[in-house]
Amino acid sequence: MVGLIILIVSMVVAYFAWKFVSKHFMNKGHKKVISNLAGIGVGFLAFMIVLIALIPEQSQIKGKAHTYIVVNEDDYSFSGRDRKRWIISSPKALTKEDRALTTIQAAKDLQNKTNADQVNIFLVIDGLKNSYGIPLAIVTYTPDGQGNSGDKDSRVWEVESSDKILKPLEKDITLAWYQHKKDFIQEDGLTDEVKLSKFIADKLNITVDQISLPWINRTKIDYK
């Protein structure tokens, strides 16, 4: 879109420049030659406008996709619609942009591999294997743009990412929480967080009031 705007503005500037020069500095012979050349130029610029307009716009995210490791996979297919979810980790992806691009690349790779109708990718902290935990980035890729059910319009790409860098103790607490959470499930299906916090505090040799899961503030990123 930016390229198209620049091209149109350039054409307008060129037109008025031509009018000014032809009025004040050219004789009739010069005008005829230049008019022919201008006609060719206008035709070429018109062709370029159409070409640019037909090229799909791709949002640019400044960053780098890093290597990643698939640590878990889940199938949540429903009613004939193939939907898959993966957990990945990528210790070198530290910025919001790098995490987004790494998760996007994983979505492309795994969708190409499975031909799923929809894929969800959760980028988690390194070492977290059997839980989504608190994702650093989440990408939903629906190639046909038909959402979960396949019968409604949706975005092809939904991307959100965070630049949160966990401190060593925050990481240790998070890993321990999601590693042992299943061991403290009560009869009602809820986690006994008091006992779990005491267990982690003893394990890490810290006080219970230090047990707190980090806040991961993911922001939406436009990508098409």
JOURTA-V22426 format. One line per field, one symbol per residue. phi: phi as a letter, one per 30 degrees, with the letter a starting at -180 (. if undefined). psi: psi as a letter, one per 20 degrees, with the letter a starting at -180 (. if undefined). burial: # if it has 9 or more other C-alpha atoms within 8 Angstrom, else .. A space follows every 10 residues. Layout:
phi = ???
psi = ???
burial = ???
This chain:
phi = .ddddddddd dddddddddd dddcbccddd dddddddddd dddddddddd dddddedbdc cdlbdcdbbd cabbcbdahi cdbbbbcbba eddccedddd dddddddddd dddchddabc bcccddjdcc adhcddabbc cbediciddi bbdaddcbbb abcdcddede dddddddddc eddbddddic dddddddddd dddchbdddd daddcccdcd bdbb
psi = gghggggggh ggghghgggg ghhiiqahgg hgghgghhgg gggghhghgg ghhipppoqp poapprqrpp iqqqokqplj oopqpqprqn hiohrggggg hghghggggh ghhikqhpqp poorqpiogk qhcnqhqppp onhikjaghj jqqrqgpopq rqjpopqghg ggggghghhi hhikprhjiq pnhghggggh gggilrqhii oppqponpqq ppp.
burial = ...#..##.. #......... ##...#.... #......... .#..#...#. .##....... ....##.#.# ###...#... ########## ..######## ########.# #....##### #####..#.. .#..###### ##..###.#. ....###### ####.....# ########## #..##..... ##...###.# ##........ #....#.#.. ..#.
